[in-house]
Amino acid sequence: MDKASTDSYPDRFMWGVSTAAYQIEGAVTEDGRGPSVWDTFCAEPGKVADGGSGAVACDHYHRYREDVALMRELGVDAYRFSIAWPRVVPGGTGEVNAAGLDFYDRLVDELCEAGITPVPTLFHWDTPQALEDRGGWLVRDTAYHFADYAASVAGRLGDRIDQWITINEPREVTLLGYALGVHAPGRTGMFEALPAAHHQLLGHGLAVQALRSAGAGQVGIAVSHSPTWSAGPGAEDTEAAAAFDTLNNWLFADPLLTGAYPADFAELMPVQDGDLAAIGARLDWYGVNYYGPTRVGAGSGESDEVDGVPVPEGLPFSFPPIEDVPQTGFGWPVVPGGLTEMLLTLRERYGDRLPPVMITENGCSYADAPDAAGRILDRRRIDYLDAHLAAMRDAMDKGVDVHGYFLWSLLDNFEWAAGFEQRFGLVHVDYESQARTPKESFHWYARHIAGSRG
Ligand code: FCB
């Protein structure tokens, strides 16, 4: 029996699926695309678990018609995909590559014909390598180059696109990419990574202006959020957890939703006049990516890994595992109630300054393979989705205004430093043949969407 009832979703609740360019497109040298930081990172031995890369991935660049047909079968209202900056501006700045935009033009037309609303993200981690060579997000100019690129994309696709997402997960890019170096661009600057957070947020703010001047209807951002749970009741643990919570959640959400950095960080950020007004400009909706909570305590050295990310020595935090809950194939704890908690916390912290929320990502990896009959019975994914949708509904019943849910992900795909080992898709991909096979969860989600429409 499903937990997540399909009745009484608000009218026009938006059902969708999410993907990202580097994780599915492949075709990294076609039609004038320039290299991105992820091409460079994957080429370095030892950086990606199985030595994989996005060079071919799901070959979506050539198979997008088949993938749109799958979405049509699924019955989603909307598709969240990302546009590869290095396809559109191969050098990061300067000349716009019309052939790169042509691909998105074809994709958007295909979506519109299928009655699916395109919701592009302009930056999902694939910074043009040429810009990284000049400092990437550590330097302020990158924010301006990003806004120029946003304007170019809006100029070409804006006639068919009403909803935009500027950037995806500035926290991951800052912490995993620039502080810890486990993601591209592989820099290990620790606290010196902070300017990368500010410049991404500034890039977001400038892109919001560029998109609105080009006539955009609705603009949002996708931010990852994770409730932070103290390891114990003592003051040392609760203080450590509060400090980590600031770094993990409020460093990004506060400037976006209140126009100010948390006090502990304000002095550390390279803020110039006008930046915070741009960053804090009212959004049409706020995107939340949710995968699970984080347990944090004082002290260090007790845990060498959290959610698959190595914890460097010398940090004033420990990350005891969350026990007694199931885990996904990635080892991430399955805690649906954390989604309710996170949404209620956002609502409480920001009140009316919180615009309507979109769940821009939520999903799980399990390595279920086809059985003898070729079916993929991914019961654990169905249970996960059912429980998380019920948790989202719970937050909605308690007053959080959620306008849509985008499941991560349509297809199994290239999961960054974890390579192809982690499968998040509703659709199984055989990377040898590129055959797509809808899993049982695909049919479950299709029924849930259909049921919600009565
Ligand atoms: C998020 C990323 C997305 C995907 C999921 C599993 O952090 O935005 O690209 O990798 O995790």
Residues whose N, C-alpha, C, O or C-beta is under 5 A from the ligand:
A	BS01	FCB	A20 E169
